[in-house]
């Protein structure tokens, strides 16, 4: 959010991509930290005092957008960014052909961006 505040973001259209990238990085970092601390490398739900994004507004916006996504899109984002599964593993879990995983990803990210833009205009 510091980049937004300092005006380093080139356009409003770039904001959803920026937020998606930030969310991806936060999720990956959380996962890595949790794996280091977990004795068996399991991914239990985070504790209530788990590390949150630096700006609470970003975390809230991401949560609101994720709640509005279709379950399949939400599942894809979790499998791809949080669990970091391969496309073959994702296709098995979602019950789609491996060739369709790219389409599912494209649609999930498009929906995420659209919901975020609608949310930011309110």
N, C-alpha and C positions, 0 to 999 in steps of 0.2 A: 504494500500500500504506500510505502514511502515513495516509490517511483511515480505513483499517481499524484500524490501530494506535491511532489517537486516538479510536476509537469513533464516528466520524461516519457510519458506515454504519447505516442504520435497521434492516435485518433481514438474516438469513442468505440469504433468498430473493433479495435484491438483489445478492448477491455475483457470481453468474454474469454478470449484465448489466454490472456494474461492470468485471469482467475483460474481457468482450468489448469494451466501449467503450475500455478502456485498450489492448487489443491493436490495435484499429482505429486509434487515434491513433498508436501506436508505428509501425505499418506505414506509415501515411500520411506521418509525419515522415521515416521512413527513405527512402521513395520520393522525396520532395521533395529530400532531401539528396543522394541518389544521382543524381538527374537534374541537379542543379546541378553536380555534380562530373564527370559523364560527358560527354565531348566531343560525342557524338552523341545523347545522351538515351536510350541503350540501357539496359536493365535486366539487367545481368550479375549472376550470383550474388554475394552480398556476400562481402567478404574475411573471413577468419577473425577479424580484429580489429575487425570492424564494430561499431558502437555497439549495445549490448544494453540491455534494460530495466534500470532502476535497481535493481530487486530481482531477482536471478537466479532466485528461486523462482517468480516470475510468468512469466518467460520459459520455464522448464522446464515449468511447468504448461500453458502454451499449446501448447508443442511436443508434449507428451504427448497433449493433447486432439486436436490437429490430426491426429496420427498415427492416432488411433482413428476418425476420421470416414471416411465412404465417399469414394471418389475424386471423385465428382461434387460432394459437399458441399464438400470441400476445394478443388476447382477453382473452385466458385462463390465461396467466400470470398476466394480469391486474386484472381479477376477483379474482384469487386465492391470489395473494400477495398484491395487492393494496386495493381492496375492501374487502378482507378477507371473501368471501362468502363460504358457505358450499358446499359440493359436489352436493347435491340435487339442490341447487340454481344455481350452475354453469351448471349442466346438463340441466336445464330448459332454461337458457339464451343461451346456445350454441346449444340446440336442439339435445342433445345426451342422450342416456340412462345413468342413474346414474352409472351403472357398467362400462361404458366406460370412465368415467372421469379420472380414474387412468391412462389409456392408453394415453389419450390426454395429461395429465401432463408429463408422461414419454417422449413422443415424443417432446413436447415443450421444456423440459429441455435438451434433447439430441440435438435438433437443436440449441438451445442457445449455448451449449458447443462447438459444431462443428463450428459454425460461429465464435465464439470467438477464438477458436484455429487457424482457418484460418486467422483471423484478426491479431492475435499476431505473426504469422509467417512472415507477410509482412514487 
